[in-house]
């Protein structure tokens, strides 16, 4: 749950919920500053990290750079080890299987984030 809804936080979250990529804070900043010219990159970082801590969006690190995703549970990610591309993988049965077969007396899983590392289609083609 978001602690306080500010205009800046709302614009950032709205942008995140309406894209299907995995932007960095800089990409979010460049998009949001069109509507909020006074916003700073530091404000975008602070809000993205707050939203990630609160579980509203997902934050993951690829090659030393944070990427963000507002689609939390419904898909997996493929990360290319060569170029760093992030590919959405929509195989709901994988996540369902992981949740169904998760066993712990100390924790009840409600969502799972699965990341596969390998090569994207383009990098595979280059290798041939």
Backbone atoms as SQL, in Angstrom:
CREATE TABLE atoms (id INTEGER PRIMARY KEY, chain TEXT, resi INTEGER, resn TEXT, atom TEXT, x REAL, y REAL, z REAL);
INSERT INTO atoms VALUES
  (1, 'A', 1, 'UNK', 'N', 0.844, -1.188, 0.000),
  (2, 'A', 1, 'UNK', 'CA', 0.000, 0.000, 0.000),
  (3, 'A', 1, 'UNK', 'C', 0.883, 1.244, 0.000),
  (4, 'A', 2, 'UNK', 'N', 0.559, 2.189, -0.836),
  (5, 'A', 2, 'UNK', 'CA', 1.327, 3.427, -0.929),
  (6, 'A', 2, 'UNK', 'C', 1.008, 4.294, 0.280),
  (7, 'A', 3, 'UNK', 'N', 2.066, 4.809, 0.927),
  (8, 'A', 3, 'UNK', 'CA', 1.862, 5.586, 2.139),
  (9, 'A', 3, 'UNK', 'C', 1.158, 6.914, 1.883),
  (10, 'A', 4, 'UNK', 'N', 1.621, 7.657, 0.919),
  (11, 'A', 4, 'UNK', 'CA', 1.034, 8.956, 0.628),
  (12, 'A', 4, 'UNK', 'C', 1.057, 9.158, -0.876),
  (13, 'A', 5, 'UNK', 'N', -0.055, 9.554, -1.434),
  (14, 'A', 5, 'UNK', 'CA', -0.125, 9.765, -2.878),
  (15, 'A', 5, 'UNK', 'C', 0.186, 11.226, -3.168),
  (16, 'A', 6, 'UNK', 'N', 1.336, 11.437, -3.799),
  (17, 'A', 6, 'UNK', 'CA', 1.680, 12.783, -4.255),
  (18, 'A', 6, 'UNK', 'C', 1.446, 12.831, -5.761),
  (19, 'A', 7, 'UNK', 'N', 1.367, 14.011, -6.312),
  (20, 'A', 7, 'UNK', 'CA', 1.172, 14.158, -7.749),
  (21, 'A', 7, 'UNK', 'C', 2.334, 13.500, -8.506),
  (22, 'A', 8, 'UNK', 'N', 3.554, 13.696, -8.002),
  (23, 'A', 8, 'UNK', 'CA', 4.722, 13.100, -8.642),
  (24, 'A', 8, 'UNK', 'C', 4.647, 11.571, -8.597),
  (25, 'A', 9, 'UNK', 'N', 4.329, 11.023, -7.441),
  (26, 'A', 9, 'UNK', 'CA', 4.232, 9.568, -7.287),
  (27, 'A', 9, 'UNK', 'C', 3.138, 9.008, -8.184),
  (28, 'A', 10, 'UNK', 'N', 2.028, 9.707, -8.275),
  (29, 'A', 10, 'UNK', 'CA', 0.914, 9.278, -9.117),
  (30, 'A', 10, 'UNK', 'C', 1.320, 9.253, -10.589),
  (31, 'A', 11, 'UNK', 'N', 2.026, 10.276, -11.062),
  (32, 'A', 11, 'UNK', 'CA', 2.480, 10.333, -12.460),
  (33, 'A', 11, 'UNK', 'C', 3.470, 9.210, -12.748),
  (34, 'A', 12, 'UNK', 'N', 4.384, 8.948, -11.820),
  (35, 'A', 12, 'UNK', 'CA', 5.367, 7.875, -11.990),
  (36, 'A', 12, 'UNK', 'C', 4.661, 6.526, -12.059),
  (37, 'A', 13, 'UNK', 'N', 3.746, 6.299, -11.146),
  (38, 'A', 13, 'UNK', 'CA', 3.018, 5.029, -11.107),
  (39, 'A', 13, 'UNK', 'C', 2.143, 4.866, -12.347),
  (40, 'A', 14, 'UNK', 'N', 1.510, 5.935, -12.779),
  (41, 'A', 14, 'UNK', 'CA', 0.680, 5.892, -13.984),
  (42, 'A', 14, 'UNK', 'C', 1.533, 5.520, -15.194),
  (43, 'A', 15, 'UNK', 'N', 2.712, 6.114, -15.309),
  (44, 'A', 15, 'UNK', 'CA', 3.616, 5.765, -16.409),
  (45, 'A', 15, 'UNK', 'C', 4.002, 4.292, -16.335),
  (46, 'A', 16, 'UNK', 'N', 4.358, 3.827, -15.155),
  (47, 'A', 16, 'UNK', 'CA', 4.796, 2.445, -14.987),
  (48, 'A', 16, 'UNK', 'C', 3.684, 1.453, -15.335),
  (49, 'A', 17, 'UNK', 'N', 2.461, 1.774, -14.980),
  (50, 'A', 17, 'UNK', 'CA', 1.344, 0.847, -15.214),
  (51, 'A', 17, 'UNK', 'C', 0.904, 0.830, -16.677),
  (52, 'A', 18, 'UNK', 'N', 1.324, 1.826, -17.454),
  (53, 'A', 18, 'UNK', 'CA', 0.887, 1.914, -18.845),
  (54, 'A', 18, 'UNK', 'C', 1.965, 1.548, -19.859),
  (55, 'A', 19, 'UNK', 'N', 3.078, 1.031, -19.406),
  (56, 'A', 19, 'UNK', 'CA', 4.105, 0.569, -20.337),
  (57, 'A', 19, 'UNK', 'C', 4.326, -0.919, -20.113),
  (58, 'A', 20, 'UNK', 'N', 4.905, -1.545, -21.094),
  (59, 'A', 20, 'UNK', 'CA', 5.159, -2.984, -20.980),
  (60, 'A', 20, 'UNK', 'C', 6.635, -3.270, -21.207),
  (61, 'A', 21, 'UNK', 'N', 7.448, -2.357, -20.712),
  (62, 'A', 21, 'UNK', 'CA', 8.889, -2.530, -20.765),
  (63, 'A', 21, 'UNK', 'C', 9.411, -2.496, -19.339),
  (64, 'A', 22, 'UNK', 'N', 10.696, -2.475, -19.194),
  (65, 'A', 22, 'UNK', 'CA', 11.328, -2.511, -17.875),
  (66, 'A', 22, 'UNK', 'C', 12.293, -1.332, -17.775),
  (67, 'A', 23, 'UNK', 'N', 11.743, -0.116, -17.600),
  (68, 'A', 23, 'UNK', 'CA', 12.572, 1.074, -17.704),
  (69, 'A', 23, 'UNK', 'C', 13.515, 1.264, -16.514),
  (70, 'A', 24, 'UNK', 'N', 14.558, 2.026, -16.784),
  (71, 'A', 24, 'UNK', 'CA', 15.433, 2.513, -15.720),
  (72, 'A', 24, 'UNK', 'C', 14.808, 3.795, -15.171),
  (73, 'A', 25, 'UNK', 'N', 15.346, 4.295, -14.082),
  (74, 'A', 25, 'UNK', 'CA', 14.838, 5.549, -13.502),
  (75, 'A', 25, 'UNK', 'C', 14.993, 6.700, -14.486),
  (76, 'A', 26, 'UNK', 'N', 16.066, 6.694, -15.263),
  (77, 'A', 26, 'UNK', 'CA', 16.288, 7.767, -16.236),
  (78, 'A', 26, 'UNK', 'C', 15.202, 7.788, -17.303),
  (79, 'A', 27, 'UNK', 'N', 14.785, 6.614, -17.744),
  (80, 'A', 27, 'UNK', 'CA', 13.714, 6.535, -18.747),
  (81, 'A', 27, 'UNK', 'C', 12.402, 7.044, -18.150),
  (82, 'A', 28, 'UNK', 'N', 12.111, 6.645, -16.926),
  (83, 'A', 28, 'UNK', 'CA', 10.904, 7.120, -16.246),
  (84, 'A', 28, 'UNK', 'C', 10.973, 8.643, -16.092),
  (85, 'A', 29, 'UNK', 'N', 12.118, 9.143, -15.661),
  (86, 'A', 29, 'UNK', 'CA', 12.319, 10.585, -15.480),
  (87, 'A', 29, 'UNK', 'C', 12.040, 11.345, -16.780),
  (88, 'A', 30, 'UNK', 'N', 12.633, 10.884, -17.893),
  (89, 'A', 30, 'UNK', 'CA', 12.449, 11.577, -19.177),
  (90, 'A', 30, 'UNK', 'C', 10.995, 11.561, -19.636),
  (91, 'A', 31, 'UNK', 'N', 10.260, 10.519, -19.312),
  (92, 'A', 31, 'UNK', 'CA', 8.846, 10.450, -19.682),
  (93, 'A', 31, 'UNK', 'C', 7.987, 11.344, -18.788),
  (94, 'A', 32, 'UNK', 'N', 8.240, 11.289, -17.478),
  (95, 'A', 32, 'UNK', 'CA', 7.395, 12.009, -16.522),
  (96, 'A', 32, 'UNK', 'C', 7.654, 13.517, -16.551),
  (97, 'A', 33, 'UNK', 'N', 8.883, 13.912, -16.864),
  (98, 'A', 33, 'UNK', 'CA', 9.188, 15.359, -16.841),
  (99, 'A', 33, 'UNK', 'C', 8.456, 16.119, -17.938),
  (100, 'A', 34, 'UNK', 'N', 7.892, 15.406, -18.943),
  (101, 'A', 34, 'UNK', 'CA', 7.073, 16.073, -19.960),
  (102, 'A', 34, 'UNK', 'C', 5.820, 16.670, -19.336),
  (103, 'A', 35, 'UNK', 'N', 5.259, 15.972, -18.344),
  (104, 'A', 35, 'UNK', 'CA', 4.075, 16.466, -17.639),
  (105, 'A', 35, 'UNK', 'C', 4.431, 17.271, -16.395),
  (106, 'A', 36, 'UNK', 'N', 5.572, 16.944, -15.806),
  (107, 'A', 36, 'UNK', 'CA', 6.027, 17.619, -14.581),
  (108, 'A', 36, 'UNK', 'C', 7.443, 18.151, -14.796),
  (109, 'A', 37, 'UNK', 'N', 7.590, 19.280, -15.488),
  (110, 'A', 37, 'UNK', 'CA', 8.921, 19.772, -15.846),
  (111, 'A', 37, 'UNK', 'C', 9.824, 20.073, -14.646),
  (112, 'A', 38, 'UNK', 'N', 9.254, 20.298, -13.477),
  (113, 'A', 38, 'UNK', 'CA', 10.066, 20.624, -12.302),
  (114, 'A', 38, 'UNK', 'C', 10.572, 19.382, -11.557),
  (115, 'A', 39, 'UNK', 'N', 10.134, 18.198, -11.956),
  (116, 'A', 39, 'UNK', 'CA', 10.546, 16.987, -11.253),
  (117, 'A', 39, 'UNK', 'C', 12.047, 16.748, -11.469),
  (118, 'A', 40, 'UNK', 'N', 12.696, 16.185, -10.465),
  (119, 'A', 40, 'UNK', 'CA', 14.125, 15.897, -10.576),
  (120, 'A', 40, 'UNK', 'C', 14.343, 14.391, -10.699),
  (121, 'A', 41, 'UNK', 'N', 15.518, 14.029, -11.200),
  (122, 'A', 41, 'UNK', 'CA', 15.870, 12.622, -11.309),
  (123, 'A', 41, 'UNK', 'C', 15.923, 11.986, -9.919),
  (124, 'A', 42, 'UNK', 'N', 16.407, 12.733, -8.936),
  (125, 'A', 42, 'UNK', 'CA', 16.472, 12.219, -7.562),
  (126, 'A', 42, 'UNK', 'C', 15.072, 11.901, -7.034),
  (127, 'A', 43, 'UNK', 'N', 14.094, 12.717, -7.361),
  (128, 'A', 43, 'UNK', 'CA', 12.716, 12.470, -6.934),
  (129, 'A', 43, 'UNK', 'C', 12.172, 11.201, -7.583),
  (130, 'A', 44, 'UNK', 'N', 12.494, 10.993, -8.844),
  (131, 'A', 44, 'UNK', 'CA', 12.047, 9.782, -9.539),
  (132, 'A', 44, 'UNK', 'C', 12.675, 8.557, -8.892),
  (133, 'A', 45, 'UNK', 'N', 13.993, 8.592, -8.651),
  (134, 'A', 45, 'UNK', 'CA', 14.664, 7.473, -7.974),
  (135, 'A', 45, 'UNK', 'C', 14.028, 7.191, -6.620),
  (136, 'A', 46, 'UNK', 'N', 13.832, 8.231, -5.834),
  (137, 'A', 46, 'UNK', 'CA', 13.274, 8.077, -4.489),
  (138, 'A', 46, 'UNK', 'C', 11.880, 7.439, -4.543),
  (139, 'A', 47, 'UNK', 'N', 11.048, 7.900, -5.466),
  (140, 'A', 47, 'UNK', 'CA', 9.690, 7.369, -5.574),
  (141, 'A', 47, 'UNK', 'C', 9.667, 5.948, -6.116),
  (142, 'A', 48, 'UNK', 'N', 10.487, 5.651, -7.113),
  (143, 'A', 48, 'UNK', 'CA', 10.545, 4.283, -7.637),
  (144, 'A', 48, 'UNK', 'C', 11.005, 3.315, -6.556),
  (145, 'A', 49, 'UNK', 'N', 12.017, 3.701, -5.804),
  (146, 'A', 49, 'UNK', 'CA', 12.513, 2.824, -4.747),
  (147, 'A', 49, 'UNK', 'C', 11.500, 2.663, -3.620),
  (148, 'A', 50, 'UNK', 'N', 10.775, 3.721, -3.293),
  (149, 'A', 50, 'UNK', 'CA', 9.716, 3.629, -2.289),
  (150, 'A', 50, 'UNK', 'C', 8.616, 2.678, -2.767),
  (151, 'A', 51, 'UNK', 'N', 8.191, 2.836, -4.012),
  (152, 'A', 51, 'UNK', 'CA', 7.150, 1.962, -4.565),
  (153, 'A', 51, 'UNK', 'C', 7.612, 0.511, -4.584),
  (154, 'A', 52, 'UNK', 'N', 8.888, 0.294, -4.866),
  (155, 'A', 52, 'UNK', 'CA', 9.425, -1.077, -4.850),
  (156, 'A', 52, 'UNK', 'C', 9.458, -1.627, -3.430),
  (157, 'A', 53, 'UNK', 'N', 9.885, -0.832, -2.464),
  (158, 'A', 53, 'UNK', 'CA', 9.902, -1.286, -1.057),
  (159, 'A', 53, 'UNK', 'C', 8.508, -1.610, -0.557),
  (160, 'A', 54, 'UNK', 'N', 7.527, -0.867, -1.021),
  (161, 'A', 54, 'UNK', 'CA', 6.144, -1.088, -0.596),
  (162, 'A', 54, 'UNK', 'C', 5.472, -2.214, -1.379),
  (163, 'A', 55, 'UNK', 'N', 6.190, -2.799, -2.341),
  (164, 'A', 55, 'UNK', 'CA', 5.643, -3.923, -3.089),
  (165, 'A', 55, 'UNK', 'C', 4.669, -3.538, -4.182),
  (166, 'A', 56, 'UNK', 'N', 4.668, -2.280, -4.581),
  (167, 'A', 56, 'UNK', 'CA', 3.757, -1.817, -5.622),
  (168, 'A', 56, 'UNK', 'C', 4.332, -2.102, -7.007),
  (169, 'A', 57, 'UNK', 'N', 5.653, -2.000, -7.121),
  (170, 'A', 57, 'UNK', 'CA', 6.350, -2.325, -8.366),
  (171, 'A', 57, 'UNK', 'C', 7.527, -3.237, -8.035),
  (172, 'A', 58, 'UNK', 'N', 8.071, -3.851, -9.061),
  (173, 'A', 58, 'UNK', 'CA', 9.223, -4.737, -8.913),
  (174, 'A', 58, 'UNK', 'C', 10.486, -3.978, -9.332),
  (175, 'A', 59, 'UNK', 'N', 11.560, -4.152, -8.581),
  (176, 'A', 59, 'UNK', 'CA', 12.857, -3.577, -8.942),
  (177, 'A', 59, 'UNK', 'C', 13.856, -4.717, -9.050),
  (178, 'A', 60, 'UNK', 'N', 14.584, -4.769, -10.148),
  (179, 'A', 60, 'UNK', 'CA', 15.635, -5.768, -10.268),
  (180, 'A', 60, 'UNK', 'C', 16.843, -5.168, -10.964),
  (181, 'A', 61, 'UNK', 'N', 17.993, -5.736, -10.653),
  (182, 'A', 61, 'UNK', 'CA', 19.261, -5.205, -11.145),
  (183, 'A', 61, 'UNK', 'C', 19.784, -6.062, -12.289),
  (184, 'A', 62, 'UNK', 'N', 20.137, -5.405, -13.373),
  (185, 'A', 62, 'UNK', 'CA', 20.741, -6.060, -14.528),
  (186, 'A', 62, 'UNK', 'C', 22.014, -5.294, -14.870),
  (187, 'A', 63, 'UNK', 'N', 23.127, -5.977, -14.836),
  (188, 'A', 63, 'UNK', 'CA', 24.412, -5.362, -15.177),
  (189, 'A', 63, 'UNK', 'C', 24.650, -4.059, -14.420),
  (190, 'A', 64, 'UNK', 'N', 24.352, -4.051, -13.140),
  (191, 'A', 64, 'UNK', 'CA', 24.611, -2.886, -12.293),
  (192, 'A', 64, 'UNK', 'C', 23.615, -1.753, -12.440),
  (193, 'A', 65, 'UNK', 'N', 22.516, -1.975, -13.142),
  (194, 'A', 65, 'UNK', 'CA', 21.521, -0.927, -13.357),
  (195, 'A', 65, 'UNK', 'C', 20.150, -1.444, -12.929),
  (196, 'A', 66, 'UNK', 'N', 19.405, -0.630, -12.168),
  (197, 'A', 66, 'UNK', 'CA', 18.076, -1.030, -11.731),
  (198, 'A', 66, 'UNK', 'C', 17.053, -0.808, -12.832),
  (199, 'A', 67, 'UNK', 'N', 16.160, -1.784, -12.962),
  (200, 'A', 67, 'UNK', 'CA', 15.017, -1.708, -13.868),
  (201, 'A', 67, 'UNK', 'C', 13.774, -1.923, -13.024),
  (202, 'A', 68, 'UNK', 'N', 12.656, -1.385, -13.499),
  (203, 'A', 68, 'UNK', 'CA', 11.420, -1.424, -12.726),
  (204, 'A', 68, 'UNK', 'C', 10.298, -2.010, -13.582),
  (205, 'A', 69, 'UNK', 'N', 9.350, -2.673, -12.921),
  (206, 'A', 69, 'UNK', 'CA', 8.233, -3.311, -13.606),
  (207, 'A', 69, 'UNK', 'C', 7.006, -3.219, -12.706),
  (208, 'A', 70, 'UNK', 'N', 5.902, -2.716, -13.256),
  (209, 'A', 70, 'UNK', 'CA', 4.673, -2.600, -12.469),
  (210, 'A', 70, 'UNK', 'C', 3.822, -3.864, -12.552),
  (211, 'A', 71, 'UNK', 'N', 4.165, -4.780, -13.462),
  (212, 'A', 71, 'UNK', 'CA', 3.437, -6.049, -13.582),
  (213, 'A', 71, 'UNK', 'C', 4.126, -7.034, -12.648),
  (214, 'A', 72, 'UNK', 'N', 3.562, -7.253, -11.479),
  (215, 'A', 72, 'UNK', 'CA', 4.266, -7.933, -10.395),
  (216, 'A', 72, 'UNK', 'C', 4.263, -9.457, -10.453),
  (217, 'A', 73, 'UNK', 'N', 3.168, -10.090, -10.833),
  (218, 'A', 73, 'UNK', 'CA', 3.071, -11.538, -10.633),
  (219, 'A', 73, 'UNK', 'C', 2.733, -12.351, -11.868),
  (220, 'A', 74, 'UNK', 'N', 2.264, -11.765, -12.901),
  (221, 'A', 74, 'UNK', 'CA', 1.648, -12.553, -13.961),
  (222, 'A', 74, 'UNK', 'C', 2.603, -13.079, -15.025),
  (223, 'A', 75, 'UNK', 'N', 3.891, -12.851, -14.867),
  (224, 'A', 75, 'UNK', 'CA', 4.816, -13.318, -15.892),
  (225, 'A', 75, 'UNK', 'C', 6.213, -13.523, -15.320),
  (226, 'A', 76, 'UNK', 'N', 7.081, -14.098, -16.153),
  (227, 'A', 76, 'UNK', 'CA', 8.473, -14.304, -15.779),
  (228, 'A', 76, 'UNK', 'C', 9.329, -13.395, -16.663),
  (229, 'A', 77, 'UNK', 'N', 10.615, -13.336, -16.345),
  (230, 'A', 77, 'UNK', 'CA', 11.541, -12.517, -17.128),
  (231, 'A', 77, 'UNK', 'C', 12.688, -13.367, -17.646),
  (232, 'A', 78, 'UNK', 'N', 13.077, -13.093, -18.876),
  (233, 'A', 78, 'UNK', 'CA', 14.283, -13.671, -19.458),
  (234, 'A', 78, 'UNK', 'C', 15.299, -12.553, -19.586),
  (235, 'A', 79, 'UNK', 'N', 16.484, -12.749, -19.036),
  (236, 'A', 79, 'UNK', 'CA', 17.536, -11.734, -19.063),
  (237, 'A', 79, 'UNK', 'C', 18.661, -12.236, -19.957),
  (238, 'A', 80, 'UNK', 'N', 18.980, -11.484, -21.005),
  (239, 'A', 80, 'UNK', 'CA', 20.056, -11.881, -21.915),
  (240, 'A', 80, 'UNK', 'C', 21.402, -11.564, -21.275),
  (241, 'A', 81, 'UNK', 'N', 22.241, -12.589, -21.153),
  (242, 'A', 81, 'UNK', 'CA', 23.558, -12.428, -20.536),
  (243, 'A', 81, 'UNK', 'C', 24.505, -11.632, -21.427),
  (244, 'A', 82, 'UNK', 'N', 24.215, -11.562, -22.717),
  (245, 'A', 82, 'UNK', 'CA', 25.106, -10.864, -23.635),
  (246, 'A', 82, 'UNK', 'C', 24.767, -9.378, -23.768),
  (247, 'A', 83, 'UNK', 'N', 23.509, -9.073, -24.105),
  (248, 'A', 83, 'UNK', 'CA', 23.137, -7.674, -24.372),
  (249, 'A', 83, 'UNK', 'C', 22.349, -7.015, -23.241),
  (250, 'A', 84, 'UNK', 'N', 21.868, -7.806, -22.260),
  (251, 'A', 84, 'UNK', 'CA', 21.121, -7.255, -21.138),
  (252, 'A', 84, 'UNK', 'C', 19.643, -7.038, -21.401),
  (253, 'A', 85, 'UNK', 'N', 19.163, -7.428, -22.569),
  (254, 'A', 85, 'UNK', 'CA', 17.742, -7.271, -22.905),
  (255, 'A', 85, 'UNK', 'C', 16.883, -8.050, -21.916),
  (256, 'A', 86, 'UNK', 'N', 15.732, -7.470, -21.580),
  (257, 'A', 86, 'UNK', 'CA', 14.773, -8.115, -20.686),
  (258, 'A', 86, 'UNK', 'C', 13.552, -8.500, -21.513),
  (259, 'A', 87, 'UNK', 'N', 13.206, -9.775, -21.479),
  (260, 'A', 87, 'UNK', 'CA', 12.086, -10.293, -22.252),
  (261, 'A', 87, 'UNK', 'C', 11.021, -10.797, -21.291),
  (262, 'A', 88, 'UNK', 'N', 9.781, -10.371, -21.500),
  (263, 'A', 88, 'UNK', 'CA', 8.666, -10.904, -20.714),
  (264, 'A', 88, 'UNK', 'C', 8.320, -12.291, -21.247),
  (265, 'A', 89, 'UNK', 'N', 8.117, -13.219, -20.335),
  (266, 'A', 89, 'UNK', 'CA', 7.713, -14.579, -20.676),
  (267, 'A', 89, 'UNK', 'C', 6.378, -14.826, -19.988),
  (268, 'A', 90, 'UNK', 'N', 5.380, -15.139, -20.776),
  (269, 'A', 90, 'UNK', 'CA', 4.036, -15.327, -20.234),
  (270, 'A', 90, 'UNK', 'C', 3.688, -16.814, -20.215),
  (271, 'A', 91, 'UNK', 'N', 4.148, -17.475, -19.176),
  (272, 'A', 91, 'UNK', 'CA', 3.830, -18.882, -18.965),
  (273, 'A', 91, 'UNK', 'C', 3.300, -19.013, -17.537),
  (274, 'A', 92, 'UNK', 'N', 2.030, -18.670, -17.392),
  (275, 'A', 92, 'UNK', 'CA', 1.398, -18.660, -16.079),
  (276, 'A', 92, 'UNK', 'C', 1.518, -19.969, -15.329),
  (277, 'A', 93, 'UNK', 'N', 1.567, -21.070, -16.067),
  (278, 'A', 93, 'UNK', 'CA', 1.662, -22.371, -15.407),
  (279, 'A', 93, 'UNK', 'C', 2.971, -22.516, -14.624),
  (280, 'A', 94, 'UNK', 'N', 4.035, -21.841, -15.044),
  (281, 'A', 94, 'UNK', 'CA', 5.300, -21.903, -14.289),
  (282, 'A', 94, 'UNK', 'C', 5.137, -21.273, -12.904),
  (283, 'A', 95, 'UNK', 'N', 4.559, -20.084, -12.886),
  (284, 'A', 95, 'UNK', 'CA', 4.348, -19.409, -11.605),
  (285, 'A', 95, 'UNK', 'C', 3.359, -20.172, -10.739),
  (286, 'A', 96, 'UNK', 'N', 2.284, -20.657, -11.348),
  (287, 'A', 96, 'UNK', 'CA', 1.302, -21.451, -10.602),
  (288, 'A', 96, 'UNK', 'C', 1.947, -22.691, -9.996),
  (289, 'A', 97, 'UNK', 'N', 2.787, -23.380, -10.774),
  (290, 'A', 97, 'UNK', 'CA', 3.473, -24.575, -10.287),
  (291, 'A', 97, 'UNK', 'C', 4.376, -24.231, -9.101),
  (292, 'A', 98, 'UNK', 'N', 5.133, -23.134, -9.231),
  (293, 'A', 98, 'UNK', 'CA', 6.045, -22.748, -8.151),
  (294, 'A', 98, 'UNK', 'C', 5.280, -22.423, -6.867),
  (295, 'A', 99, 'UNK', 'N', 4.187, -21.681, -6.973),
  (296, 'A', 99, 'UNK', 'CA', 3.384, -21.338, -5.792),
  (297, 'A', 99, 'UNK', 'C', 2.753, -22.598, -5.198),
  (298, 'A', 100, 'UNK', 'N', 2.180, -23.437, -6.045),
  (299, 'A', 100, 'UNK', 'CA', 1.493, -24.646, -5.586),
  (300, 'A', 100, 'UNK', 'C', 2.445, -25.594, -4.861),
  (301, 'A', 101, 'UNK', 'N', 3.676, -25.692, -5.331),
  (302, 'A', 101, 'UNK', 'CA', 4.633, -26.643, -4.776),
  (303, 'A', 101, 'UNK', 'C', 5.580, -26.038, -3.750),
  (304, 'A', 102, 'UNK', 'N', 5.402, -24.783, -3.424),
  (305, 'A', 102, 'UNK', 'CA', 6.217, -24.124, -2.405),
  (306, 'A', 102, 'UNK', 'C', 5.828, -24.661, -1.031),
  (307, 'A', 103, 'UNK', 'N', 6.813, -25.049, -0.259),
  (308, 'A', 103, 'UNK', 'CA', 6.553, -25.611, 1.075),
  (309, 'A', 103, 'UNK', 'C', 7.358, -24.859, 2.124),
  (310, 'A', 104, 'UNK', 'N', 6.664, -24.326, 3.102),
  (311, 'A', 104, 'UNK', 'CA', 7.321, -23.665, 4.223),
  (312, 'A', 104, 'UNK', 'C', 6.338, -23.561, 5.381),
  (313, 'A', 105, 'UNK', 'N', 6.826, -23.836, 6.575),
  (314, 'A', 105, 'UNK', 'CA', 5.995, -23.654, 7.769),
  (315, 'A', 105, 'UNK', 'C', 6.026, -22.211, 8.250),
  (316, 'A', 106, 'UNK', 'N', 6.988, -21.447, 7.739),
  (317, 'A', 106, 'UNK', 'CA', 7.203, -20.085, 8.229),
  (318, 'A', 106, 'UNK', 'C', 6.727, -18.999, 7.270),
  (319, 'A', 107, 'UNK', 'N', 6.201, -19.407, 6.114),
  (320, 'A', 107, 'UNK', 'CA', 5.881, -18.400, 5.102),
  (321, 'A', 107, 'UNK', 'C', 4.824, -18.944, 4.148),
  (322, 'A', 108, 'UNK', 'N', 3.875, -18.088, 3.746),
  (323, 'A', 108, 'UNK', 'CA', 2.879, -18.447, 2.735),
  (324, 'A', 108, 'UNK', 'C', 3.122, -17.591, 1.492),
  (325, 'A', 109, 'UNK', 'N', 3.530, -18.214, 0.418),
  (326, 'A', 109, 'UNK', 'CA', 3.810, -17.498, -0.827),
  (327, 'A', 109, 'UNK', 'C', 2.508, -17.158, -1.545),
  (328, 'A', 110, 'UNK', 'N', 2.417, -15.934, -2.022),
  (329, 'A', 110, 'UNK', 'CA', 1.250, -15.491, -2.778),
  (330, 'A', 110, 'UNK', 'C', 1.621, -15.117, -4.202),
  (331, 'A', 111, 'UNK', 'N', 2.892, -14.863, -4.423),
  (332, 'A', 111, 'UNK', 'CA', 3.371, -14.417, -5.722),
  (333, 'A', 111, 'UNK', 'C', 4.808, -14.884, -5.863),
  (334, 'A', 112, 'UNK', 'N', 5.248, -15.110, -7.082),
  (335, 'A', 112, 'UNK', 'CA', 6.629, -15.516, -7.319),
  (336, 'A', 112, 'UNK', 'C', 7.165, -14.741, -8.521),
  (337, 'A', 113, 'UNK', 'N', 8.416, -14.342, -8.438),
  (338, 'A', 113, 'UNK', 'CA', 9.096, -13.697, -9.556),
  (339, 'A', 113, 'UNK', 'C', 10.194, -14.633, -10.030),
  (340, 'A', 114, 'UNK', 'N', 10.083, -15.058, -11.270),
  (341, 'A', 114, 'UNK', 'CA', 11.051, -15.996, -11.835),
  (342, 'A', 114, 'UNK', 'C', 11.847, -15.277, -12.912),
  (343, 'A', 115, 'UNK', 'N', 13.168, -15.388, -12.833),
  (344, 'A', 115, 'UNK', 'CA', 14.049, -14.804, -13.840),
  (345, 'A', 115, 'UNK', 'C', 14.924, -15.886, -14.434),
  (346, 'A', 116, 'UNK', 'N', 14.888, -15.959, -15.746),
  (347, 'A', 116, 'UNK', 'CA', 15.741, -16.882, -16.471),
  (348, 'A', 116, 'UNK', 'C', 16.886, -16.086, -17.076),
  (349, 'A', 117, 'UNK', 'N', 18.088, -16.620, -17.022),
  (350, 'A', 117, 'UNK', 'CA', 19.236, -15.964, -17.651),
  (351, 'A', 117, 'UNK', 'C', 19.718, -16.837, -18.784),
  (352, 'A', 118, 'UNK', 'N', 19.993, -16.228, -19.911),
  (353, 'A', 118, 'UNK', 'CA', 20.433, -16.956, -21.095),
  (354, 'A', 118, 'UNK', 'C', 20.699, -15.978, -22.215),
  (355, 'A', 119, 'UNK', 'N', 20.296, -16.320, -23.435),
  (356, 'A', 119, 'UNK', 'CA', 20.508, -15.464, -24.592),
  (357, 'A', 119, 'UNK', 'C', 19.174, -15.137, -25.256),
  (358, 'A', 120, 'UNK', 'N', 19.015, -13.869, -25.635),
  (359, 'A', 120, 'UNK', 'CA', 17.799, -13.464, -26.356),
  (360, 'A', 120, 'UNK', 'C', 17.876, -13.946, -27.808),
  (361, 'A', 121, 'UNK', 'N', 16.777, -13.860, -28.488),
  (362, 'A', 121, 'UNK', 'CA', 16.672, -14.328, -29.875),
  (363, 'A', 121, 'UNK', 'C', 17.726, -13.684, -30.773),
  (364, 'A', 122, 'UNK', 'N', 17.914, -12.383, -30.631),
  (365, 'A', 122, 'UNK', 'CA', 18.867, -11.664, -31.465),
  (366, 'A', 122, 'UNK', 'C', 20.305, -12.125, -31.219),
  (367, 'A', 123, 'UNK', 'N', 20.659, -12.327, -29.967),
  (368, 'A', 123, 'UNK', 'CA', 22.024, -12.763, -29.643),
  (369, 'A', 123, 'UNK', 'C', 22.264, -14.214, -30.073),
  (370, 'A', 124, 'UNK', 'N', 21.228, -15.029, -30.055),
  (371, 'A', 124, 'UNK', 'CA', 21.352, -16.407, -30.550),
  (372, 'A', 124, 'UNK', 'C', 21.631, -16.374, -32.055),
  (373, 'A', 125, 'UNK', 'N', 20.907, -15.514, -32.781),
  (374, 'A', 125, 'UNK', 'CA', 21.092, -15.395, -34.231),
  (375, 'A', 125, 'UNK', 'C', 22.499, -14.943, -34.578),
  (376, 'A', 126, 'UNK', 'N', 23.069, -14.042, -33.806),
  (377, 'A', 126, 'UNK', 'CA', 24.418, -13.542, -34.041),
  (378, 'A', 126, 'UNK', 'C', 25.440, -14.645, -33.876),
  (379, 'A', 127, 'UNK', 'N', 25.199, -15.564, -32.953),
  (380, 'A', 127, 'UNK', 'CA', 26.120, -16.683, -32.685),
  (381, 'A', 127, 'UNK', 'C', 26.167, -17.688, -33.816),
  (382, 'A', 128, 'UNK', 'N', 25.097, -17.796, -34.608),
  (383, 'A', 128, 'UNK', 'CA', 25.016, -18.822, -35.659),
  (384, 'A', 128, 'UNK', 'C', 25.978, -18.559, -36.791);
